[in-house]
């Protein structure tokens, strides 16, 4: 499941691709998927970079206790340097 989320994040530009080849592949995959939709918006991807997967228990506050709290850190953390 996590691999799918990371792959989708790279394909949509939420997570940077780690190599120029991977970034080029994301552009090609997007073009192929949207070939029958000429009005599809251009894909905008961030520059090549790194991403990190952090276990939930390593975040301040530890693991969430219920499903209702499962998104409490969604898009809330950004790694700087």
Contact map, one row per residue, 1 for C-alpha under 8 A:
111110000000000000000000000000000000000000000000000000000000000000000000000000000
111111000000000000000000000000000000000000000000000000000000000000000000000000000
111111100000000000000000000000000000000000000000000000000000000000000000000000000
111111110000000000000000000000000000000000000000000000000000000000000000000000000
111111111000000000000000000000000000000000000000000000000000000000000000000000000
011111111100001000000000000000000000000000000000000000000000000000000000000000000
001111111110000000000000000000000000000000000000000000000000000000000000000000000
000111111111000000000000000000000000000000000000000000000000000000000000000000000
000011111111111100000000000000000000000000000000000000000000000000000000000000000
000001111111111110000000010000000000000000001000000000000000000000000000000000000
000000111111110000000000011001000000000000001000000000000000000000000000000000000
000000011111111000000000000000000000000000111000000000000000000000000000000000000
000000001111111100000000000000000000000000011100000000000000000000000000000000000
000000001111111100000000000000000000000000000000000000000000000000000000000000000
000001001101111110000000000000000000000000000100001000000000000000000000000000000
000000001100111111000000000000000000000000001111111000000000000000000000000000000
000000000100001111110110000000000000000000000111110000000000000000000000000000000
000000000000000111110110000000000000000000000001111000000000000000000000000000000
000000000000000011111110000000000000000000000001100000000000000000000000000000000
000000000000000011111111000000000000000000000001000000000000000000000000000000000
000000000000000000111111100000000000000000000000000000000000000000000000000000000
000000000000000011111111110000000000000000000000000000000000000000000000000000000
000000000000000011111111111000000000000000001001000000000000000000000000000000000
000000000000000000011111111100000000000000000000000000000000000000000000000000000
000000000000000000001111111110000000000000000000000000000000000000000000000000000
000000000110000000000111111111000000000000000000000000000000000000000000000000000
000000000010000000000011111111100000000000100000000000000000000000000000000000000
000000000000000000000001111111110000000000000000000000000000000000000000000000000
000000000000000000000000111111111000000000000000000000000000000000000000000000000
000000000010000000000000011111111100000000100000000000000000000000000000000000000
000000000000000000000000001111111110000000000000000000000000000000000000000000000
000000000000000000000000000111111110000000000000000000000000000000000000000000000
000000000000000000000000000011111111000000000000000000000000000000000000000000000
000000000000000000000000000001111111110100000000000000000000000000000000000000000
000000000000000000000000000000111111110000000000000000000000000000000000000000000
000000000000000000000000000000001111110000000000000000000000000000000000000000000
000000000000000000000000000000000111111100000000000000000000000000000000000000000
000000000000000000000000000000000111111100000000000000000000000000000000000000000
000000000000000000000000000000000000111110000000000000000000000000000000000000000
000000000000000000000000000000000100111111000000000000000000000000000000000000000
000000000000000000000000000000000000001111100000000000000000000000000000000000000
000000000000000000000000000000000000000111110000000000000000000000000000000000000
000000000001000000000000001001000000000011111000000000000000000000000000000000000
000000000001100000000000000000000000000001111100000000000000000000000000000000000
000000000111100100000010000000000000000000111110000000000000000000000000000000000
000000000000101110000000000000000000000000011111000000000000000000000000000000000
000000000000000110000000000000000000000000001111100000000000000000000000000000000
000000000000000111110010000000000000000000000111110000000000000000000000000000000
000000000000000111100000000000000000000000000011111000000000000000000000000000000
000000000000000111000000000000000000000000000001111100000000000000000000000000000
000000000000001101000000000000000000000000000000111110000000000000000000000000000
000000000000000000000000000000000000000000000000011111000000000000000000000000000
000000000000000000000000000000000000000000000000001111100000000000000000000000000
000000000000000000000000000000000000000000000000000111110110000000000000000000000
000000000000000000000000000000000000000000000000000011111110000000000000000000000
000000000000000000000000000000000000000000000000000001111110011100000000000000000
000000000000000000000000000000000000000000000000000000111111111000000000000000000
000000000000000000000000000000000000000000000000000001111111010000000000000000000
000000000000000000000000000000000000000000000000000001111111111000000000000000000
000000000000000000000000000000000000000000000000000000001111110000000000000000000
000000000000000000000000000000000000000000000000000000001011111100000000000000000
000000000000000000000000000000000000000000000000000000011111111100000000000000000
000000000000000000000000000000000000000000000000000000011010111110000000000000000
000000000000000000000000000000000000000000000000000000010000111111101100000000000
000000000000000000000000000000000000000000000000000000000000001111101000000000000
000000000000000000000000000000000000000000000000000000000000000111111100000000000
000000000000000000000000000000000000000000000000000000000000000111111100000000000
000000000000000000000000000000000000000000000000000000000000000001111110000000000
000000000000000000000000000000000000000000000000000000000000000111111111000000000
000000000000000000000000000000000000000000000000000000000000000101111111100000000
000000000000000000000000000000000000000000000000000000000000000000011111110000000
000000000000000000000000000000000000000000000000000000000000000000001111110100000
000000000000000000000000000000000000000000000000000000000000000000000111111110000
000000000000000000000000000000000000000000000000000000000000000000000011111110000
000000000000000000000000000000000000000000000000000000000000000000000000111111000
000000000000000000000000000000000000000000000000000000000000000000000001111111000
000000000000000000000000000000000000000000000000000000000000000000000000111111100
000000000000000000000000000000000000000000000000000000000000000000000000001111110
000000000000000000000000000000000000000000000000000000000000000000000000000011111
000000000000000000000000000000000000000000000000000000000000000000000000000001111
000000000000000000000000000000000000000000000000000000000000000000000000000000111
